[in-house]
């Protein structure tokens, strides 16, 4: 219950208390003459009194025996009218106090329901956000897993001295000395010769054969284009030196012209 509602209820209750307190009246005494057929109970009801009150105020010996023309002390008519008004005021004040308390309770219930609804809405929004975050995290994790599982692939088309694509078979690393490139470098080949000549010509496959009959790492029809990686490497280095003066010149020519 809010502070404002409490204050309103207390204020109404206070007004009701004032009216109730003001209803106590010192009634002026009057007399009533008993008529034939009257009973003490009827007289008491007529003047808003109880039989006991009449018995005590009139010092009656027997509440069941009164006489015609007997004088009985009762409140006068003005006091009775004022008593009726006060009773009506008391009832109105009590009704007002009850209404205020009922309205205060209703307001408190409505406030509690609104707070519960807001809390439920906030909880639902938080749950939805948490579900969305979890779904996003799951998708990101799945994407990372897929990316990690996909093998890196590099393809370099093999070309011949006449720019014809070589029909190649998978390069072999079963020969002694490890990978083809490792054997190539171990037997006198250079990084520049490998990247500028070997990879563009044969893709690093010592068994590559072009449609025009060129074969080996350096794609040639000469004898050094077949055999082991070591023999092919030695043949390539000798060819580059004898024809172009050095391996460096041979790689520069290949880069500039697309053949060698």
C-alpha positions in Angstrom: 0.0 0.0 0.0 1.4 3.4 -1.0 2.0 6.1 1.6 -0.6 8.4 0.0 -3.3 5.7 0.2 -2.5 5.0 3.8 -2.7 8.7 4.7 -6.1 9.0 3.0 -7.5 6.0 4.8 -6.3 7.3 8.2 -7.8 10.7 7.5 -11.2 9.2 6.7 -11.0 7.0 9.8 -10.2 10.0 11.9 -13.3 11.9 10.6 -15.4 8.8 11.4 -14.0 8.7 14.9 -14.9 12.4 15.5 -18.5 11.8 14.4 -18.8 8.8 16.6 -17.4 10.7 19.6 -19.8 13.5 18.9 -22.8 11.2 19.1 -22.8 10.9 22.9 -25.5 13.2 24.1 -26.8 14.0 27.5 -30.5 13.6 27.0 -32.9 15.8 28.8 -35.5 13.9 30.7 -39.2 13.9 29.8 -42.1 11.8 30.8 -44.4 9.5 28.9 -47.8 8.6 30.2 -48.6 4.9 29.8 -51.6 4.1 27.6 -53.8 1.1 27.7 -52.1 -1.8 25.9 -48.5 -0.4 26.3 -45.7 -2.7 27.4 -42.4 -1.6 28.8 -40.7 -3.1 25.7 -42.8 -1.0 23.3 -42.1 2.1 25.3 -38.4 1.4 25.2 -38.4 0.9 21.4 -40.4 4.0 20.9 -37.7 6.1 22.6 -34.6 4.2 21.4 -33.9 2.8 24.8 -33.6 -0.6 26.4 -36.0 -2.1 29.0 -33.1 -2.2 31.5 -32.5 1.6 30.9 -36.2 2.3 31.6 -36.2 0.0 34.7 -33.1 1.7 36.1 -34.0 5.3 35.3 -37.6 4.9 36.7 -36.7 2.6 39.6 -39.3 0.1 38.5 -39.7 -3.0 40.7 -41.1 -5.3 38.0 -40.3 -4.9 34.3 -43.4 -6.9 33.4 -45.9 -4.7 35.2 -46.8 -1.1 34.3 -50.1 0.7 34.7 -52.3 2.9 32.6 -51.6 6.7 33.3 -48.2 5.7 34.9 -45.5 8.4 34.3 -42.3 7.0 32.9 -39.2 9.1 32.5 -37.9 9.1 28.9 -35.7 11.4 26.6 -37.7 14.3 25.1 -38.5 14.4 21.3 -35.7 16.8 20.4 -33.1 14.6 21.9 -34.5 11.6 20.1 -34.3 13.4 16.7 -30.7 14.5 17.4 -29.9 10.9 18.4 -31.3 9.6 15.1 -29.2 12.2 13.1 -26.1 11.2 15.0 -26.7 7.5 14.4 -27.2 8.3 10.7 -23.9 10.3 10.7 -22.1 7.5 12.5 -23.2 5.0 9.8 -22.2 7.4 7.0 -18.8 7.9 8.6 -18.3 4.2 9.1 -19.3 3.5 5.5 -16.8 6.2 4.3 -14.0 4.7 6.3 -14.8 1.2 5.0 -14.9 2.5 1.4 -11.5 4.2 1.8 -9.9 1.1 3.3 -11.4 -1.0 0.4 -10.1 1.4 -2.2 -6.6 1.5 -0.5 -6.5 -2.4 -0.5 -7.6 -2.4 -4.2 -4.9 0.1 -5.1 -2.3 -1.9 -3.2 -3.4 -5.1 -5.0 -3.2 -3.3 -8.4 0.3 -2.0 -7.7 1.4 -5.4 -6.6 0.0 -7.0 -9.8 1.6 -4.3 -12.0 5.0 -4.9 -10.3 4.7 -8.6 -10.7 3.8 -8.1 -14.4 6.8 -5.9 -14.9 9.1 -8.4 -13.2 7.7 -11.2 -15.4 8.2 -9.2 -18.6 11.7 -8.3 -17.6 12.4 -12.0 -16.8 11.0 -13.1 -20.1 13.1 -10.5 -22.0 16.2 -11.6 -20.2 15.5 -15.2 -21.0 14.9 -14.4 -24.7 18.2 -12.4 -24.8 20.1 -15.2 -23.1 18.6 -17.7 -25.7 19.6 -15.4 -28.6 23.2 -15.0 -27.2 23.5 -18.8 -26.7 22.3 -19.4 -30.3 24.8 -16.8 -31.7 27.6 -18.4 -29.7 26.7 -21.9 -31.0 26.6 -20.6 -34.6 30.0 -18.9 -34.1 31.5 -22.1 -32.6 30.1 -24.2 -35.5 31.6 -21.8 -38.0 35.0 -22.0 -36.3 34.8 -25.8 -36.3 33.9 -25.9 -40.0 36.6 -23.5 -40.9 39.2 -25.5 -39.0 38.1 -28.7 -40.6 38.4 -27.4 -44.2 41.8 -28.2 -45.5 43.8 -25.4 -47.1 44.1 -25.9 -50.8 46.4 -24.2 -53.1 46.4 -24.9 -56.8 48.9 -23.6 -59.3 48.4 -24.6 -62.9 51.4 -26.3 -64.5 52.4 -24.8 -67.8 54.9 -26.0 -70.4 57.4 -23.9 -72.2 54.7 -23.4 -74.8 52.1 -22.4 -72.2 50.3 -25.8 -72.5 48.8 -27.1 -69.3 50.6 -30.2 -68.0 48.7 -33.4 -67.3 50.1 -34.1 -63.9 49.9 -36.9 -61.4 50.1 -36.3 -57.6 53.6 -35.4 -56.5 55.3 -38.0 -54.4 57.1 -37.4 -51.1 57.9 -41.1 -50.6 61.4 -40.7 -51.9 64.3 -40.4 -49.4 64.8 -37.0 -48.1 61.2 -35.9 -47.3 59.0 -33.6 -49.4 59.7 -32.8 -53.0 60.6 -29.2 -52.1 62.9 -30.3 -49.3 64.7 -32.7 -51.7 64.8 -30.0 -54.3 66.5 -27.5 -52.0 68.8 -30.1 -50.5 70.1 -30.9 -54.0 71.1 -27.4 -55.1 67.7 -25.8 -56.0 66.8 -22.4 -54.6 63.6 -20.8 -53.3 63.5 -18.5 -56.3 63.9 -21.3 -58.8 61.2 -23.3 -56.9 58.6 -20.5 -56.8 59.4 -18.9 -60.2 59.9 -22.0 -62.3 59.0 -25.3 -60.7 55.6 -24.3 -59.3 54.3 -22.5 -62.5 55.7 -25.3 -64.7 54.7 -28.5 -62.8 53.1 -27.5 -59.6 55.9 -29.2 -57.8 55.1 -32.6 -59.2 58.2 -34.5 -60.5 55.9 -36.9 -62.4 53.9 -34.1 -64.3 53.5 -34.6 -68.0 52.0 -32.0 -70.3 49.8 -32.8 -73.4 52.8 -31.7 -75.5 55.1 -34.2 -73.9 57.0 -32.0 -71.5 57.6 -33.6 -68.1 59.2 -33.3 -64.7 59.6 -30.5 -62.3 61.0 -28.1 -65.0 58.8 -29.4 -67.8 61.3 -30.3 -70.4 61.8 -33.0 -73.1 65.5 -33.5 -72.2 66.7 -36.4 -70.0 66.9 -34.4 -66.8 63.1 -34.0 -66.8 62.7 -37.6 -65.4 64.1 -39.7 -62.7 64.6 -38.8 -59.0 64.0 -35.3 -57.6 67.7 -35.1 -57.0 68.6 -35.8 -60.7 65.8 -33.4 -61.9 67.1 -30.6 -59.6 70.7 -31.1 -60.8 69.5 -31.0 -64.4 67.5 -27.8 -63.9 70.4 -26.0 -62.2 72.8 -27.0 -65.0 70.3 -25.9 -67.7 69.7 -22.6 -66.0 73.4 -21.9 -65.7 74.4 -23.0 -69.2 71.6 -21.2 -71.0 71.1 -18.0 -68.9 74.4 -17.7 -67.2 73.0 -18.2 -63.7 69.9 -19.5 -61.8 69.0 -15.9 -61.0 68.9 -14.9 -64.7 66.9 -18.0 -65.5 64.2 -17.2 -62.9 64.1 -13.5 -64.1 63.5 -14.7 -67.6 60.7 -17.0 -66.6 59.0 -14.3 -64.7 59.3 -11.9 -67.5 58.3 -14.2 -70.4 56.2 -17.0 -68.9 58.4 -19.7 -70.2 62.1 -20.6 -70.1 
